[in-house]
Amino acid sequence: MSDLELETKHEKYLITIRNLRANNFSKDLPFLILSESLPEGQVYKEFADGRIEIQEVVSAGKKFRTRVIKVLKGLQADSVRKTYGLL
C-alpha cells in the first residue's frame, strides 16, 4: 500500500471517528477512547462539556462498573484529543 493510500485511509478513519464522537455528544452520551498508553482496564471518557475522565472499568458478571480515577485538566485533555486526532 502506498503512502498516499495509507494517508487517505487514515483521514477517512479520523472522519468516521469524529462523526461518531459528534453523534454521541448530540445524544448527550460520552465518547469512549481506548488507549494502549493507559493501564489495562482504564479508558478515557470524553463528555460533551469538554471534560475528559480516566475511568477504571471492572466487569461484575454481565454488568460493568466504572470508577473515576482522574479528571484531566484543560491542557491534559487537549493533549489526549490531539493524540487521537480529535482536535
N, C-alpha and C positions, 0 to 999 in steps of 0.2 A: 504494500500500500504506500502510495507517495505521501510526501509531507503535506501537500495540498489536500489530498483526500482525508488525511488524519485531522488536519485543521478544520475542514468542513464538517466532519463527523463531530468533533469536539464542540464546535459552535452550535450545531443542531442539538446536541446533548444539553448545553447550557440554556438554550432557548426553552427546551422542554422542562428543565428543572425550574427555571424562572416562572414559567406558566403554571406549573404545579404549585409552586410557592404562593403565587398571586391568587390562585384558586382557593387554596387553604385559607389565606388571610381574608378573602372575601366572604368566607363562611365562618369567620371568627374561630378558625382552627389553627393550632400551632403547626409549624413546619419542622419535621424531624431531619436532623443532619447527622448521619452516621460518619464516624471518623476513626481511622486506624491510629490516630495520634492520642486518642483517649484510652484509658484503661478499659479492659473488657467489661461489658455491662453498663458502660456510660455512653450517653449521647448528648448532642446539643439539641435543644428545642428553642426555635425562634418563634416569637409571638408577633402579632400584627402591630403591637405598640412599640416594636423595635427591640424589646428585651430578648436576650438570649440567656438561657439557663443551661448549665451542665446538670444532667439528671442521671441518677442511677436507676436502671430498670432491673427488677427482680421478678422472676416468674414464680407464682404460687399456684401450682396446679394448672388450671386452664386460665387463670387470671394473671395480670401483670400489675405490679405495684411500682410506683416511681417515687423517688425522693430527690429533692433539690440538693445538689452538692454545692453549687455556686451560681450566683447571678453575675454575669460578665458586665464590666464597666464599658462605657462607650467605645473607647479605643480597642479594647479586647474584642468586643462584639464586631466592630468593623473589620478587625484582622481576620476573624473567622469568616465573615462574609466575603472578604477579598480572596481568602484561600480557596473558597469553594465557588468563586465566580458569581457571587450574588450581589455584587455592588454595581 
